[in-house]
Amino acid sequence: MNEIIYKVETELAPSEFIDVLNRTTLGERRPVDDFDRIKQMCENANLIITARIDGKLIGIARSVTDFAYCIYLSDLAVDREYQKRGIGKKLIEETKKSAPMATLILLSAPAAVDYYPKIGMTKHNHCFILTDVKSLK
């Protein structure tokens, strides 16, 4: 296999992001049919780490961070064809290296809940989600 290149990218084409999401299980839970929303997701993330082979995007870690206190890793996706090769772990490592003082936080996809403890991450039981402001009482 050719070398995997990991790097911080400041711009990511929404079509390329959609393509890699569709080659992962994450595509099922992301708005891949809403190009404008995906475009905003690409433009407003302030830390994107990619994994590429011969220029082809095979993995991505898309985060929002202040680089000092926290990194919210909102999307970690690796092409199904390239999974179980340490690419996801390396994307997490590269994300953390970009903000070494910050705590890395992510919400796991149901299928990946058992993966994160295996690579040394700690499960946290105090997470809350609000998807609609009308839900506030």
ZADO-393244 format. One line per 4 residues: for each residue x, y, z of N, C-alpha, C, O, CB. Coordinates in nm, 3 decimals. Glycine has a CB too. Layout:
X/Y/Z/X/Y/Z/X/Y/Z/X/Y/Z/X/Y/Z ~ ...
//
This chain:
0.085/-0.118/0.000/0.000/0.000/0.000/0.089/0.124/0.000/0.194/0.126/0.064/-0.096/0.000/0.122 ~ 0.047/0.225/-0.071/0.120/0.351/-0.073/0.111/0.421/0.062/0.025/0.388/0.144/0.067/0.443/-0.184 ~ 0.200/0.517/0.083/0.208/0.587/0.210/0.083/0.671/0.235/0.030/0.736/0.145/0.332/0.675/0.214 ~ 0.037/0.668/0.361/-0.074/0.752/0.403/-0.016/0.885/0.449/0.073/0.888/0.534/-0.159/0.684/0.516
-0.067/0.994/0.394/-0.023/1.128/0.430/-0.129/1.191/0.520/-0.245/1.204/0.481/0.003/1.215/0.302 ~ -0.087/1.231/0.640/-0.174/1.300/0.735/-0.134/1.447/0.736/-0.016/1.480/0.743/-0.164/1.237/0.880 ~ -0.235/1.536/0.730/-0.200/1.677/0.737/-0.321/1.761/0.777/-0.436/1.721/0.762/-0.146/1.725/0.603 ~ -0.290/1.878/0.829/-0.392/1.978/0.859/-0.429/2.043/0.727/-0.342/2.084/0.651/-0.343/2.085/0.965
-0.558/2.052/0.700/-0.605/2.118/0.579/-0.694/2.235/0.619/-0.783/2.222/0.703/-0.681/2.019/0.486 ~ -0.669/2.350/0.558/-0.747/2.468/0.591/-0.873/2.480/0.506/-0.965/2.554/0.543/-0.663/2.592/0.575 ~ -0.878/2.410/0.396/-0.996/2.410/0.310/-1.023/2.268/0.265/-0.932/2.196/0.225/-0.977/2.505/0.187 ~ -1.149/2.229/0.273/-1.190/2.096/0.229/-1.313/2.112/0.141/-1.410/2.176/0.182/-1.219/2.002/0.350
-1.310/2.056/0.023/-1.424/2.065/-0.068/-1.541/1.986/-0.009/-1.524/1.871/0.029/-1.387/2.011/-0.209 ~ -1.657/2.047/-0.001/-1.775/1.977/0.053/-1.803/1.845/-0.021/-1.842/1.747/0.042/-1.898/2.066/0.045 ~ -1.783/1.843/-0.151/-1.808/1.720/-0.227/-1.713/1.608/-0.185/-1.752/1.492/-0.183/-1.793/1.746/-0.377 ~ -1.591/1.644/-0.152/-1.492/1.545/-0.108/-1.530/1.493/0.031/-1.515/1.374/0.060/-1.350/1.606/-0.106
-1.577/1.582/0.117/-1.622/1.544/0.251/-1.742/1.449/0.241/-1.746/1.347/0.309/-1.660/1.669/0.334 ~ -1.839/1.482/0.156/-1.955/1.396/0.136/-1.912/1.259/0.086/-1.962/1.157/0.132/-2.054/1.460/0.036 ~ -1.819/1.258/-0.008/-1.771/1.132/-0.065/-1.711/1.041/0.041/-1.743/0.923/0.047/-1.668/1.159/-0.174 ~ -1.623/1.096/0.125/-1.562/1.010/0.228/-1.666/0.969/0.332/-1.663/0.856/0.380/-1.444/1.083/0.296
-1.759/1.058/0.368/-1.864/1.021/0.464/-1.946/0.904/0.411/-1.982/0.813/0.486/-1.956/1.141/0.493 ~ -1.975/0.905/0.282/-2.054/0.797/0.222/-1.979/0.665/0.214/-2.039/0.560/0.196/-2.099/0.837/0.083 ~ -1.848/0.671/0.229/-1.768/0.548/0.229/-1.741/0.500/0.372/-1.657/0.413/0.395/-1.634/0.571/0.156 ~ -1.814/0.558/0.468/-1.802/0.520/0.608/-1.942/0.502/0.666/-2.041/0.532/0.599/-1.722/0.628/0.689
-1.950/0.452/0.788/-2.081/0.441/0.854/-2.130/0.577/0.902/-2.248/0.591/0.933/-2.073/0.343/0.972 ~ -2.042/0.676/0.908/-2.081/0.809/0.956/-2.177/0.879/0.858/-2.255/0.964/0.900/-1.957/0.895/0.976 ~ -2.171/0.843/0.733/-2.260/0.902/0.634/-2.407/0.882/0.666/-2.492/0.961/0.623/-2.230/0.844/0.499 ~ -2.438/0.777/0.740/-2.576/0.750/0.780/-2.629/0.853/0.878/-2.750/0.872/0.889/-2.587/0.611/0.841
-2.539/0.921/0.950/-2.580/1.015/1.054/-2.538/1.159/1.025/-2.541/1.243/1.114/-2.522/0.972/1.187 ~ -2.501/1.187/0.903/-2.464/1.322/0.864/-2.553/1.366/0.748/-2.602/1.282/0.673/-2.313/1.330/0.825 ~ -2.574/1.497/0.733/-2.665/1.546/0.628/-2.603/1.547/0.489/-2.590/1.652/0.426/-2.711/1.687/0.662 ~ -2.564/1.428/0.441/-2.491/1.418/0.314/-2.575/1.461/0.193/-2.519/1.485/0.086/-2.443/1.277/0.294
-2.707/1.471/0.209/-2.793/1.515/0.100/-2.821/1.665/0.105/-2.897/1.717/0.023/-2.924/1.439/0.104 ~ -2.759/1.734/0.200/-2.779/1.878/0.216/-2.644/1.948/0.193/-2.570/1.975/0.287/-2.838/1.912/0.360 ~ -2.614/1.975/0.066/-2.484/2.029/0.028/-2.451/2.158/0.102/-2.337/2.176/0.147/-2.479/2.053/-0.121 ~ -2.548/2.247/0.116/-2.521/2.376/0.182/-2.481/2.356/0.328/-2.393/2.426/0.378/-2.644/2.467/0.174
-2.545/2.263/0.395/-2.511/2.237/0.535/-2.371/2.175/0.546/-2.292/2.212/0.633/-2.616/2.143/0.600 ~ -2.342/2.081/0.458/-2.208/2.020/0.456/-2.103/2.128/0.427/-1.996/2.128/0.487/-2.200/1.907/0.350 ~ -2.134/2.218/0.336/-2.042/2.328/0.304/-2.014/2.412/0.429/-1.899/2.447/0.455/-2.101/2.418/0.190 ~ -2.117/2.443/0.505/-2.099/2.519/0.629/-2.015/2.439/0.729/-1.932/2.495/0.801/-2.235/2.555/0.691
-2.037/2.308/0.734/-1.959/2.223/0.825/-1.810/2.230/0.790/-1.725/2.235/0.878/-2.009/2.077/0.820 ~ -1.781/2.229/0.661/-1.641/2.237/0.616/-1.581/2.375/0.644/-1.468/2.385/0.690/-1.631/2.206/0.466 ~ -1.657/2.479/0.616/-1.606/2.615/0.630/-1.589/2.658/0.776/-1.500/2.736/0.807/-1.697/2.711/0.560 ~ -1.673/2.607/0.863/-1.672/2.654/1.002/-1.593/2.567/1.099/-1.572/2.607/1.214/-1.810/2.665/1.050
-1.550/2.451/1.057/-1.458/2.373/1.140/-1.325/2.446/1.140/-1.280/2.494/1.036/-1.444/2.224/1.087 ~ -1.262/2.455/1.255/-1.134/2.526/1.255/-1.014/2.434/1.271/-0.901/2.480/1.288/-1.133/2.630/1.365 ~ -1.038/2.302/1.265/-0.927/2.207/1.262/-0.973/2.084/1.184/-1.061/2.010/1.227/-0.881/2.168/1.407 ~ -0.912/2.065/1.069/-0.942/1.948/0.987/-0.811/1.875/0.960/-0.718/1.931/0.902/-1.013/1.989/0.852
-0.806/1.750/1.003/-0.691/1.664/0.976/-0.738/1.560/0.876/-0.843/1.498/0.894/-0.635/1.596/1.108 ~ -0.661/1.540/0.770/-0.699/1.442/0.669/-0.596/1.331/0.660/-0.480/1.347/0.698/-0.717/1.509/0.534 ~ -0.642/1.218/0.608/-0.555/1.106/0.573/-0.580/1.080/0.425/-0.693/1.059/0.382/-0.585/0.976/0.662 ~ -0.472/1.083/0.348/-0.485/1.064/0.203/-0.383/0.961/0.153/-0.272/0.949/0.206/-0.465/1.198/0.130
-0.424/0.889/0.051/-0.334/0.800/-0.023/-0.340/0.844/-0.168/-0.447/0.846/-0.229/-0.375/0.646/-0.006 ~ -0.227/0.881/-0.222/-0.219/0.929/-0.361/-0.322/1.038/-0.388/-0.381/1.043/-0.496/-0.239/0.813/-0.459 ~ -0.343/1.126/-0.289/-0.436/1.237/-0.303/-0.581/1.204/-0.271/-0.662/1.294/-0.252/-0.429/1.288/-0.440 ~ -0.614/1.076/-0.264/-0.752/1.034/-0.234/-0.778/1.046/-0.084/-0.702/0.992/-0.003/-0.779/0.888/-0.283
-0.885/1.116/-0.047/-0.923/1.130/0.093/-0.979/0.997/0.143/-1.080/0.948/0.093/-1.028/1.244/0.112 ~ -0.910/0.938/0.243/-0.956/0.810/0.298/-0.996/0.822/0.445/-1.054/0.729/0.501/-0.847/0.705/0.284 ~ -0.965/0.936/0.506/-1.002/0.956/0.646/-0.999/1.102/0.682/-0.926/1.181/0.621/-0.910/0.878/0.737 ~ -1.079/1.138/0.782/-1.088/1.277/0.824/-1.122/1.286/0.972/-1.199/1.206/1.025/-1.192/1.353/0.741
-1.062/1.386/1.037/-1.100/1.425/1.173/-1.134/1.573/1.164/-1.046/1.656/1.142/-0.983/1.396/1.280 ~ -1.263/1.605/1.180/-1.309/1.744/1.168/-1.349/1.792/1.306/-1.433/1.732/1.372/-1.429/1.756/1.067 ~ -1.286/1.904/1.349/-1.305/1.951/1.487/-1.334/2.099/1.495/-1.308/2.176/1.402/-1.182/1.920/1.569 ~ -1.389/2.136/1.609/-1.405/2.276/1.649/-1.327/2.289/1.779/-1.346/2.210/1.871/-1.558/2.317/1.665
-1.239/2.390/1.787/-1.153/2.402/1.904/-1.113/2.546/1.932/-1.113/2.631/1.842/-1.030/2.317/1.885 ~ -1.078/2.572/2.057/-1.017/2.701/2.094/-0.866/2.684/2.106/-0.796/2.781/2.135/-1.077/2.754/2.227 ~ -0.814/2.564/2.084/-0.673/2.529/2.087/-0.609/2.544/2.225/-0.488/2.527/2.239/-0.598/2.614/1.989 ~ -0.687/2.575/2.327/-0.632/2.595/2.461/-0.700/2.508/2.566/-0.633/2.453/2.654/-0.644/2.740/2.500
-0.830/2.496/2.558/-0.904/2.424/2.662/-0.972/2.298/2.611/-0.967/2.194/2.677/-1.007/2.515/2.722 ~ -1.037/2.306/2.494/-1.106/2.186/2.445/-1.103/2.177/2.292/-1.094/2.277/2.220/-1.252/2.185/2.494 ~ -1.110/2.054/2.248/-1.124/2.020/2.107/-1.248/1.932/2.099/-1.252/1.826/2.161/-0.994/1.947/2.048 ~ -1.348/1.973/2.025/-1.463/1.886/2.001/-1.441/1.822/1.866/-1.454/1.887/1.762/-1.599/1.966/2.007
-1.408/1.693/1.867/-1.386/1.618/1.744/-1.524/1.571/1.698/-1.574/1.468/1.743/-1.286/1.496/1.766 ~ -1.583/1.646/1.608/-1.722/1.620/1.570/-1.738/1.512/1.464/-1.843/1.448/1.457/-1.784/1.746/1.521 ~ -1.638/1.491/1.382/-1.644/1.386/1.279/-1.511/1.313/1.271/-1.407/1.374/1.243/-1.681/1.446/1.142 ~ -1.515/1.185/1.295/-1.399/1.098/1.272/-1.448/0.989/1.178/-1.531/0.906/1.215/-1.341/1.038/1.409
-1.395/0.990/1.057/-1.443/0.898/0.955/-1.326/0.838/0.880/-1.233/0.908/0.839/-1.539/0.969/0.858 ~ -1.330/0.705/0.862/-1.230/0.635/0.783/-1.304/0.545/0.684/-1.391/0.467/0.721/-1.132/0.551/0.875 ~ -1.266/0.557/0.558/-1.321/0.476/0.450/-1.322/0.329/0.494/-1.221/0.278/0.544/-1.237/0.495/0.319 ~ -1.434/0.261/0.476/-1.448/0.120/0.516/-1.334/0.032/0.462/-1.288/-0.059/0.529/-1.583/0.064/0.467
-1.290/0.062/0.341/-1.184/-0.016/0.277/-1.050/-0.007/0.352/-0.965/-0.095/0.339/-1.165/0.032/0.134 ~ -1.032/0.099/0.432/-0.905/0.123/0.499/-0.915/0.112/0.651/-0.819/0.146/0.722/-0.853/0.260/0.462 ~ -1.028/0.066/0.703/-1.043/0.055/0.848/-0.960/-0.060/0.903/-0.917/-0.149/0.831/-1.191/0.034/0.884 ~ -0.938/-0.054/1.035/-0.860/-0.153/1.109/-0.712/-0.151/1.071/-0.644/-0.254/1.075/-0.917/-0.292/1.086
-0.663/-0.031/1.035/-0.520/-0.013/1.003/-0.458/0.097/1.087/-0.345/0.140/1.061/-0.504/0.020/0.854 ~ -0.531/0.144/1.189/-0.477/0.246/1.277/-0.496/0.388/1.228/-0.442/0.481/1.288/-0.334/0.222/1.298 ~ -0.571/0.407/1.121/-0.589/0.540/1.063/-0.671/0.629/1.156/-0.636/0.745/1.176/-0.656/0.530/0.925 ~ -0.779/0.577/1.211/-0.861/0.655/1.304/-0.781/0.700/1.425/-0.789/0.816/1.467/-0.983/0.575/1.349
-0.705/0.608/1.481/-0.620/0.641/1.596/-0.519/0.749/1.560/-0.497/0.843/1.637/-0.548/0.515/1.648 ~ -0.458/0.737/1.444/-0.359/0.837/1.400/-0.426/0.973/1.377/-0.366/1.076/1.409/-0.288/0.791/1.271 ~ -0.546/0.975/1.324/-0.618/1.102/1.306/-0.647/1.167/1.441/-0.637/1.289/1.453/-0.750/1.078/1.230 ~ -0.681/1.087/1.541/-0.702/1.140/1.677/-0.572/1.194/1.733/-0.570/1.303/1.791/-0.760/1.030/1.770
-0.463/1.120/1.716/-0.332/1.165/1.764/-0.293/1.299/1.701/-0.247/1.390/1.770/-0.224/1.059/1.734 ~ -0.311/1.310/1.570/-0.274/1.434/1.500/-0.364/1.550/1.544/-0.318/1.664/1.552/-0.284/1.414/1.348 ~ -0.489/1.521/1.571/-0.580/1.624/1.621/-0.532/1.674/1.756/-0.524/1.795/1.779/-0.724/1.570/1.632 ~ -0.500/1.583/1.845/-0.454/1.621/1.979/-0.321/1.696/1.973/-0.301/1.789/2.050/-0.440/1.495/2.068
-0.232/1.657/1.884/-0.103/1.726/1.869/-0.122/1.871/1.827/-0.039/1.957/1.858/-0.015/1.653/1.766 ~ -0.230/1.900/1.757/-0.257/2.036/1.711/-0.296/2.130/1.825/-0.288/2.252/1.812/-0.366/2.035/1.607 ~ -0.339/2.073/1.937/-0.378/2.152/2.055/-0.344/2.072/2.180/-0.434/2.023/2.247/-0.531/2.189/2.051 ~ -0.215/2.059/2.211/-0.172/1.967/2.318/-0.228/2.000/2.457/-0.243/1.910/2.539/-0.024/1.967/2.325
-0.258/2.127/2.486/-0.311/2.162/2.618/-0.460/2.130/2.630/-0.512/2.116/2.741/-0.289/2.312/2.646 ~ -0.528/2.118/2.519/-0.674/2.102/2.517/-0.716/1.958/2.542/-0.645/1.864/2.505/-0.731/2.151/2.384 ~ -0.831/1.943/2.604/-0.893/1.812/2.622/-0.972/1.778/2.496/-1.051/1.860/2.449/-0.985/1.809/2.748 ~ -0.951/1.661/2.443/-1.023/1.617/2.324/-1.152/1.549/2.367/-1.152/1.460/2.452/-0.936/1.521/2.238
-1.263/1.592/2.307/-1.396/1.543/2.341/-1.462/1.495/2.212/-1.451/1.560/2.108/-1.482/1.653/2.411 ~ -1.531/1.381/2.219/-1.610/1.338/2.104/-1.732/1.261/2.151/-1.732/1.204/2.261/-1.526/1.252/2.008 ~ -1.834/1.259/2.068/-1.951/1.175/2.090/-1.936/1.056/1.997/-1.919/1.072/1.877/-2.086/1.254/2.064 ~ -1.942/0.938/2.053/-1.921/0.818/1.974/-2.044/0.777/1.895/-2.157/0.789/1.942/-1.878/0.705/2.064
-2.020/0.729/1.775/-2.126/0.661/1.700/-2.154/0.531/1.775/-2.064/0.473/1.834/-2.084/0.634/1.549 ~ -2.279/0.485/1.773/-2.312/0.362/1.847/-2.220/0.244/1.814/-2.182/0.169/1.904/-2.455/0.323/1.818 ~ -2.185/0.227/1.689/-2.101/0.114/1.649/-1.957/0.127/1.697/-1.883/0.029/1.695/-2.101/0.100/1.499 ~ -1.915/0.247/1.740/-1.775/0.270/1.779/-1.754/0.285/1.929/-1.642/0.312/1.972/-1.723/0.393/1.710
-1.857/0.267/2.008/-1.847/0.288/2.153/-1.736/0.203/2.215/-1.668/0.250/2.306/-1.981/0.255/2.220 ~ -1.717/0.082/2.169/-1.614/-0.005/2.226/-1.474/0.024/2.172/-1.376/-0.021/2.231/-1.649/-0.148/2.198 ~ -1.463/0.099/2.063/-1.333/0.129/2.002/-1.250/0.225/2.086/-1.132/0.201/2.108/-1.354/0.186/1.864 ~ -1.311/0.332/2.133/-1.235/0.440/2.198/-1.164/0.397/2.327/-1.050/0.437/2.347/-1.327/0.553/2.229
-1.226/0.319/2.414/-1.151/0.272/2.532/-1.029/0.186/2.494/-0.928/0.187/2.564/-1.244/0.192/2.625 ~ -1.040/0.113/2.385/-0.930/0.027/2.340/-0.806/0.107/2.301/-0.694/0.056/2.308/-0.974/-0.059/2.224 ~ -0.826/0.232/2.259/-0.710/0.313/2.219/-0.668/0.410/2.329/-0.581/0.495/2.309/-0.741/0.392/2.091 ~ -0.730/0.396/2.447/-0.685/0.474/2.562/-0.771/0.593/2.600/-0.733/0.671/2.687/-0.551/0.522/2.536
-0.886/0.609/2.538/-0.974/0.719/2.574/-1.063/0.679/2.691/-1.094/0.561/2.709/-1.061/0.762/2.452 ~ -1.103/0.777/2.770/-1.185/0.753/2.889/-1.330/0.786/2.859/-1.361/0.892/2.803/-1.134/0.836/3.009 ~ -1.419/0.695/2.896/-1.562/0.718/2.877/-1.610/0.819/2.981/-1.569/0.816/3.097/-1.643/0.586/2.888 ~ -1.698/0.909/2.937/-1.752/1.011/3.026/-1.904/0.998/3.027/-1.967/0.992/2.921/-1.708/1.155/2.981
-1.962/0.994/3.145/-2.106/0.970/3.156/-2.189/1.096/3.172/-2.309/1.087/3.197/-2.133/0.880/3.271 ~ -2.130/1.212/3.158/-2.202/1.336/3.185/-2.212/1.424/3.060/-2.168/1.539/3.062/-2.135/1.412/3.297 ~ -2.268/1.372/2.956/-2.285/1.446/2.832/-2.434/1.475/2.813/-2.520/1.394/2.847/-2.228/1.367/2.711 ~ -2.462/1.592/2.759/-2.599/1.632/2.733/-2.609/1.686/2.592/-2.515/1.748/2.542/-2.648/1.737/2.836
-2.722/1.663/2.527/-2.743/1.704/2.389/-2.872/1.785/2.381/-2.973/1.747/2.440/-2.747/1.582/2.295 ~ -2.868/1.894/2.308/-2.986/1.974/2.280/-2.993/1.994/2.129/-2.907/2.060/2.072/-2.983/2.112/2.356 ~ -3.094/1.938/2.064/-3.105/1.953/1.920/-3.205/2.060/1.879/-3.204/2.106/1.765/-3.144/1.821/1.858 ~ -3.293/2.099/1.971/-3.394/2.199/1.940/-3.418/2.287/2.062/-3.450/2.237/2.169/-3.526/2.131/1.896
-3.403/2.418/2.047/-3.419/2.511/2.159/-3.559/2.501/2.220/-3.578/2.534/2.337/-3.391/2.655/2.113 ~ -3.657/2.457/2.142/-3.793/2.442/2.194/-3.801/2.334/2.302/-3.899/2.328/2.377/-3.888/2.408/2.080 ~ -3.701/2.250/2.309/-3.698/2.145/2.411/-3.667/2.200/2.549/-3.696/2.134/2.650/-3.596/2.039/2.375 ~ -3.607/2.320/2.557/-3.575/2.379/2.686/-3.703/2.413/2.763/-3.801/2.462/2.706/-3.488/2.506/2.667
-3.700/2.386/2.891/-3.819/2.412/2.975/-3.795/2.525/3.070/-3.883/2.560/3.148/-3.858/2.287/3.052
//
